[in-house]
Amino acid sequence: MSDLETFRAETRTWLEANCPAEMRQPVRDEEDVYWGGRRAKFKNDAQKAWFDACLAKGYTVPAWPKEYGGAGLAPAEAKVLRQEMSRISARPPLSSFGIWMLGPALLHFGTEEQKKHFLGQIARGEIRWCQGYSEPGSGSDLVSLQTYGEDKGDHWVVNGQKVWTSYADQADWIFCLVRTDKENKYKGITFMLFDTASEGCSTKPIKLISGNSPFCETFMEDVKVPKSYGEGIPAYVGEINRGWDVAKYLLGHEREMISGADGGNTGTVGSAMSRHVAKSGDELDPVLRAELAMFDVDALAYGAMGEKFLDEIKVGKAHPAQPNMMKYAGTELNKRRHELMMSAGGSRSLEWESEETGGGKPSRNWLRTKANSIEGGTSEVMLNVISKRILDLPGA
């Protein structure tokens, strides 16, 4: 057997022995997802056992180097692990903006001491992070942000407001874009890291049309942010006033996460819906059945495209606008997925509160997907980037 085949066999054996049956079920509610952090609680023993097993193996961040809490897997091995976890429908042991977004930025731009300080805590689920990017007047035009950090020598005093900060009310720390030079639009932004429990930092949840929301407004009133948390551990990533470089790098990872670069958040629905119909005794309209099959084909093709792009990233051959393609395509697929689920569910999908539908989960999830076209960069902006940078079309 080749080394990769041996690794696959060993991984399959390990997963069968360590992933509890409960952790192979679809996520039904927010408590089924373990985010870590200072206030984190495990929903049950199975969730804790799965997290502990993966943590010991380095599988909360399998592709990260071992010295930062990972397993040090090669790209091909990490891909095998994803495939084998997907095969048994294993839930991620730890969900984290620290893993998906901040971690890659720290690995690329952070000091060695900074990596050791923060990455291990992320891998162990000790800090729950949120993202301070968008502002009420700076969404698609993010570089126009106005949150300002006044330099006081060994610290900044930060004032401003962020919006759409997902789970900010539950986060421990925030990675935040702050203007530190008002004279330079692009080279006047610093990528800061600070505790959301800092005096003057507060959050307020935003309620969406779906009836609930992870989004918050975040307010900073004279928040004191030190320039360092210790020798070699700056409270900013990269260089002061060069945070836009970090922000752009992180946005690529955010868009891959939102799109589900491996097809995860746009998973096939035709086969699942067919099993549901067979169980319930209902019948699907032939036209709808054909649309479900077409969606499944497109979702599988999207997953293959995502794997191709990930492989190109690992060998340095990716186009910098590929995350924009993934984000736009993933957005449209996810919206289409929920439209089909609403159509297949009939009148029951319109229900809003009953126990039978999990408190109106189908309709609430369908309404929630409308935000996909805005968050992480609007679809219009994604199409503009694709047309200019990939298709080389002229600007308007």
N, C-alpha and C positions, 0 to 999 in steps of 0.2 A: 504493500500500500504506500502511496505517496504521503508526505508529511501532512498535507492538507486533508487528505482522506482520513488519516489517523486522528487528526485534530477533530474532524467532524464526528467520528465515531465516539471519541472520548467526550466531546461536548454533549452529544445526544445521551450518553449514559449518565453524565453528571446532571443534566436537566431532568431526566426521568427520576433520578434519586433525590433531587433537591427542590424542585418546583412543586409546591402543594397543589392539589386538585383545585382548590378554591382560587388559586392564582392563575388558572387557565380559563376562567370564565370571563365573559364580556364585562367591561366596566359598566356598572348600573347607576352609580351616583358618585358625587365628589369624594366621599369617604373611601371609595375603592382605589383612589389614587393617593399614593404616599409621596408627599412633597418634602418631608423633612423640616428642619428649622427648630428654633428654640421652643416653640409651642406645639410641636408635632406630637401626635398620638397615633399609635397603630390601631387600625379598626378591629383586628383580631389576631390570634396567634399565628395564623397562616401568613398573613401579610408581614409580620415581624420575622418569621422564620425564613421567608423568601428574601427579605432585605438582608438579614444577617448572613445568609449563605452567599449571596452575591457580593456583599461587602468584603467578606473574607477572601473571596476569589478575585476581587478587583473588578467585578462585573457591573458595578454601578456606573463606571466609566471605563469600559474595557479597552478602548483604544488609547487611553492616556498612559504615559509612562508610569512604571511602578513607583518611582520616587514621589509621585504626586497622587497616589491612591488608586491608580488604574491597574490593569492587568498587562499592559505593554504589548497588546496583541498587534500583530502586523495587519495591514488593511485587509488582506485576503481572509485572515482568521476572524477579524471583526465582522466581516460580511457573512462568514459561515455561522457565527454566533447569532447574528440577526435572523438568518434564515431558519436556524433550528429553533429559536424562540418563537418565531412566527408559525412554524410548523405545529407547535403544540398550543398556540394562542397564549403564550405566557405574557403576563403583564410586565411592564417595566418595573424593576424593583424600586426605582426612585425617579420621580419626575422633578425637573429643576431647570429654571432659566439659567442657573449657574452652570449646569451641564451643557445646555443647548447653545447658549449665547456668550455669557461672560467667560466661561472656561476657555473656549477657543481663542478669544481675544487675549486673555492672560497668557496662554501658551505661546502666542505669537509676539506680543508686545511687552509682557511683564518681565520684571527683574527676577533673578533666580530666587532671592529671598521672598519676593512677592508671590511667586508661584507656590513655593513651599508653604507659605502662610495661608493662602486662600484656597488653593486647589484641593488640598487634603480635606479641609473643612467642607468643601462642596461635595467631594466624593463620599464623605461620611454622612452627608445630609445634616450637617450641624448648622448651616446658614441657609435660609430661604431668601432668595434674591427677587427683586422686581426691577423693572426697566424704566428709567426716567428720560424719555425721549420727547414725545409729542407734547405740545403746549396748545392752549386754546387758539392761538393765532399762528401756530407753526406745526402743521401736520405734514402734508406732502412737501412743502417747502421747509423742511426741518432745519436747514442751516440758518433760518431767520429767527431762531429761538432767542428769547429775551431773559431767561433765568440768569441772574448775574451773581458772580462771586467776587466780592471786593477783597483785594489782597491786603492782609493785615500782618504780613511778615511770615510768621510760622503757621498761619492758618488763613482760611477764607471765611467771610461772612456771606452766606448764600441767601438770596431772596428770589422768589418766583413761584411759578405754578406749573405742574405737569398734569397731563390728562391722559386717560386711557391706560393708566398704569395698572396692568393686570395683577390682581391679588396683592396690591400694595397694602391693603388693610391686614394682610396675614404675613407679610414679608418682614424679615429681620434687617436686611440691608438693601440699598438701592445703588445700581450703577447708573450715573446721572450725567447728562450733558449740561455743562454750565459755561456760559460766556464769561471769559476772564479778560478779554480785550475787546472793547466796544468799537475800536477803530478798524479791525480786520475781520471781515465776515467769516472766512473759512479758517484762517489761522489765528483765531481768537477764542476757540472753544476748548475746554478741558474736560476729559473723561474722568469724573470723580467717583469714589467709592465711599459711602458713609452709612452709618447706622440710622435706620428709620425711627429709632427711639430717641434720637438726638433732640434736644430742646428746640422747639420751634418747627419741627417737622410733624405734619398731621395729614390724615387721609380721610376721604369721604367717598363711599361707594356710589356708583352710578347705576341706576336701574334702567334696563333695556326693555324693548317692546316684548321680549320673550318672558318677562316677569322676574328675571334674576340676571345677575351679571357678575363676572369676575373683575370688571373694570372699576377704577377709582380715579378721583382727582387727588393730587398730592400737592400740599401747600408747604412752602418753605419760608419762614419768617425769621430772619436773623439766625439762621442755622450755622453754627460754628463747625467748620470742617478742617481738621488738622491737615497739614501737608504731608505728614508721615505718621505711620503707626509703629515705627521702630526702624532700626538700622537696615537700610536697603528695602524697606516696605513702604513706598510712597502711597499716599491716599488717592493717587491718580494713575491711570494706565497710559503708557507711552510717555509723551512729553507734555509739559504745560503749554497750552495754546495750540497743541497739535492733536487734540482729541477727535477732530473730524476724521482723521485717518483711521483711528480706532473704530469710530462710529460706522464708517462705511464698511469696514471689514466685518463688524458684528452684524450689520444689516443683512449681509449675504447669508449668514448662518440663521438669522431670524426667519428669513423668507423660505429657506429650506425647511426649517422646523414647522412653519405655518402650512406650507404646501404638503408636508409629509413626503419627503424626497424618495422614500421607499414605497410610496403608495399607501402608507398605513392609514391616513385619515380619509382616503377615498376608496376604501376596500370594496370588493365586489358585493353587490346586493341581490343580483338575480338568483343565485343559488340559495342564498339565505331566505329570500322571500318565497322561493318555491317550496322550501322545507316548511316554512310557516303556513303556507296555503295548504299544503298536503295535510298538515296536522290539524288545521282548523276546519277543513272541509270546504273552504271557499274556492272560488274559481277566479283566475286572472283573465282579464280581457286579452285576446291574442295580440292586439297591437301593443298593449302595455308589456306583455311578456317579451315581445320583440325588442322594445325599448330597454328593458332590463338587461337583455342579453347584449345589446349594443353597448350599454354602459359598462358591463363587466369586461368586454373586450378593450374598451378605451381605458378603463382603470388598470388593467393588466399591462397595457402598452405604456401607460404613464409610469407605472412602477418600474418597468424595464428602462425607460428613459432616465428615471431617477438614479437607478443603479449605475447606468452608463456615466452620468454626470459625476457621481461620487467617485467612480474609478478614475475619471479624467482629472478630478481635483487632486487625488492622491499622487498622480504622476506629473502634476504641473502642466497639464494640457487643457485645462478648462477655460472656457470663455468667461470673463468676469460678469457678463450679463446673464449667464445661465440661471442663477437663482431667481432672476426676474421672470424667466420663462416658466420655471417650476412654480413660482408663487402664483402667477396668473392662471396657468393650467390647473393647478391644484385647487384654486378658488372656484373655478368654473365647474370642475368635477364634483367638488363637495356640495355646491349648491344644487347641481343636477341630481346628485345622489338623494338628497333629502326631498327634492320635488317628486322623484319617483316613489320614494317611500310614502309620501303623503298620498299620492295617487293610488298606490297599491293598498293602502290602509282604508280607503273609502271614508265614510262619515266618522268612523272611530278616530281617525287621525285628527279630526277637528276638535276632539274633546280636550278640555283644559285642566280638569282637576281630579278625575276619578282615580281610584287605586288601580283599576284595570290597565290604564295607560301610564302608570307611574307618575301621576300628577300632570298629565298632558305632555309627556316627554316628546312624542313625535312632533307635535305642533310647536312646542317651545324650541326644540332643536332646529326645526325648519326656519323659524323666525330668526334664530341666532345666526344662521349661516349668511344672512343678509349683510352682516358686519364683515364677512370675509373679504368683500370687495373693497373695504376701507383699511382694515388693520394691516400693519406691516407694509404699507404702501398701497395706494389706491390702484385699481385695475387700469385706470387711464394712464397713470404714471408708468406702470409696468409696461403697457403697450407702447408708450412713447420711447422708453429706454430700449425695448426690443427693436422697434422700427429704426432707431438711429444707430444703435451700437452693433446689432446683428445683421439687419437687412440693409444698413447703410442708406436709408432713405433720408431725403433732405428734411430739415425742420420746417415748421409752418411759417 
